């Protein structure tokens, strides 16, 4: 299991941040690995909504189905699944200095033969975590412009 966590601040208030991030299709803008992310469930975003995500990491394309598991004013939890991994992305948001403090935790659990590459995965996802923090900060701060 690989865990990557980042805590950072942005200008928008928590309601704006959660309102934006709850739609996982926006990962196309804030996640540097996401190439496309489309909502599969009809209607408004709510607990149980699913997305089809296509990501490219280190030159390898992977597809996952993400589901919104938790949606509260200060916490979002998405789970992603495919044949080679299960992921859990937890985003907590709290008010800080007129804006928001975000803690983003990604837990990646390889399945089957993927478990053999875990040491490499940790390095890869740490680097991706830094890029994600930078890109998410820029995108969220752009919401308040």
Beta strands, then each sheet from edge to edge (+ up, - down):
strand 1: 2-10
strand 2: 34-39
strand 3: 50-57
strand 4: 60-72
strand 5: 75-81
strand 6: 85-96
strand 7: 99-110
sheet 1: 1+ 7- 6+ 5- 4+ 3- 2+
end
